[in-house]
Amino acid sequence: MTALIAQKGGPAPHDPEISLAIPERDVDAPEFSIVIPALNEELTIAEFVAWCHEGMTKAGVQGEILIVDSGQDRTMELALAGGARVLKTPKRGLGRAYQDALPFIRGKYVLMGDCDCTYDFRELAPFVEKFRGGAEFVMGSRFRGYIEPGSMPPLHRYLGTPVTTFILNVIFSSHFSDIHCGMRGIGKDALARMDLRSQSWEYASEMVLKSVHMRLRTEEVPIRFLKDREGRLSHHKRSGWFSPWHAAWINLRAMFVYGADFFLFKPGIVLLFVGALLSLPLSFGPITLGPVTLSLHWMLLGMSLALLGLQCIYMGILSKVFFDYTGETTAKWFRRFSYTRTVLASGGVFALGFICAALLVRSYFRLGLRLAEDDPMNYLGFTGLMLMIAGFISFTFTLILHATAVAVRKR
């Protein structure tokens, strides 16, 4: 008998479709956990497990190997024979495999990757050194290490990975060099707090994005990336030509969702400033600047930009609160938008706008239910309308901010 099989059991209640297989040569109290999803990898799994043992020995670390197997071939049998634990799960996606594995991880540090022998797990020392030096998230970088000729398709090497990495760095002001590198490590506590939700390929981007939101101490280490073994097809090739494009799209979706603030807060400030500059100076009538006369049409443009900008700012603040893992951002915006002060200020802005709009209504009735084209009261009335809308938006934003903070704390 090569293993003890714990059917429908484990360290914590979990999905009844999951079972854990423990090898005879198991490790007690591991410091390091190598956690690897596998789908029909019998061609490489035995050598990969041997690589992991060699890498841990060279790095001077006691660790476990946990293979999350959702295939139908001999991967489980071969991994157990090599001394790895095997968590048998249904086929539910790459991201879901790590979620399923979390309750079974015993090490303080978790190293992730692929078991196809494309990532060189014989070289684990840089990850161990970074973790012991205080890092919470350690990304491997193929571009700062070695890429074996023929190991990465040109589409991935020169377009997909560099472009998506650049986009992520711009959105999050980060400095990653290879966000799609599958060989990466994270502290178990940080992984649990990260609360990964992605079921598929986008888990990789979600992890990077949440590491930024969580302000994890992050390091990068160069790694070796090798060609697929003869006779093995990558998962992208198995899925067809469209698979890399689909993976890129869902990764971009994750970036945009977790980075919504990039498209809202700062652009909103610009829109509000430009809109206010175009509208407020015209409150008492048109203004001529050289050959250009700024009239009511310009004021309407400014009003639209200002209100759109204000809405973007408020939505950007909410997105910051949604992804606030430290509590500092929520506390900051609570101080700036305390309920009583903000509601009173919103009411004051609304009341001022109502007075200005009421003057326009009075002029409308005085002129026999019509508006004179050159009446300065038209401009003041539109300013009043803008202030009323801004006041109401600010009031409702305050309600949503406080309600959202309560919901986030409960989560």
C-alpha positions, 0 to 999 in steps of 0.5 A: 500500500503506497498511500493512506486515502482520506475520503471525504475528510481533511482538516476542515469541512469541505466539498464532499467531492474532494478527497485527500491522498497521503503518501507513506513518506509524508512530511510533518510540520512543513514550512513550505507547501508546493501547491500545483493543479494538474489535469492529465499530467502523467507524462511529467508528474513523476519528474516534476515531483522529483524536481520539487524534492531536489529544489527543497533539499538544495534550498534547505527547507522542509516542505510538502508537495500537494498536487490538486488533481482533476484528471482521469489518468495516472497522475495521482498514482505517480505523484503518490509514489513520488512522495506528494500528497494528492487532493482529488477534485472535480474539474472546475478550473485553475483558480478553483483548484487553489481555493479547494486546496487552501484548507489542506495547505500546512506550510507557512509559505505557498509556492504555485506553478505548473507540473509540466516541467516548464518551470524549473522547481529545482531552483527554489532557493530564491523564493525561500530567501525572499520569504525568510527575508519578510516578503509576503508575495514573490513573483517569478519573472521569466523575462528577468530570468531565462526563456528557453528558445521555443518555450513561449509562443511569439504571440505570448512573448512579444504581445500578450504578456508584455502588453497586459503587464504594461496595462496592469502597471499603468492602472495600478502604478506597479512595477511587475515584469511578468504578471502571467508567470505561473511560478509564484509564492505567497504566505498562507495567511495572505492567501487566505485573506486574499479570498480568491474568487476567480475560477479560471485563468484570471486567478493569476491577475486577481492574485496580482491585483489583490496583492497591490490592494492589500499592500503586500510586501512584494518581490520578484525573482528571475526563474527559468522557463523551459519547453514543453516535453516531447509529446505534451501539448499545453492546455492552451493548445489542447483548447484550440487557437482561441484559448490564448485570446479568451485567457487574455480577455478574462485577464483584462476583465479582472484588471478593469474590475479591480482597477475601476478606480483608475477610470473614475477618480482622477478622470472625474477630478479633471472633468469636474474642474473643467466643467466648473471652469466652463459653467460657474463663471457664466452664472451671471451672463455670457463672457466674451474672450477675444473672438469667442463668446461663451454663452449658454451652450458652453455653460450646458457643456460645462454643467454636463462635464462637472456633474459627470466628473462628480459622479465619477469621483464618487464612484471611484471612492466607492471602488476604493472602499470595495477593495480596501483590505487594510481599513485605512482607505475606508477610514480616510473617506469616512473622515472626509465624508462624515455623515452629519457634515456631508448631509448638511453640506449637501442640503446647503448646496441643494438649497442654494441651487433651489434659490437660483432656480426659483429666480428663473421660475419667477422670471418665467412667470413674469414674462408670460410663461416664456424665457427671454433669450438674453435674460441673465437669469437663464444662466443663474437658473442653470447654475441653480439646477447644477447645484441642486443635482450636485447636492442630491448626488452628494447626499445619496453618495454619503448614504451609499458610502456608509451602507457599503462600509457596513457591508464590507465590514460584514464580509 
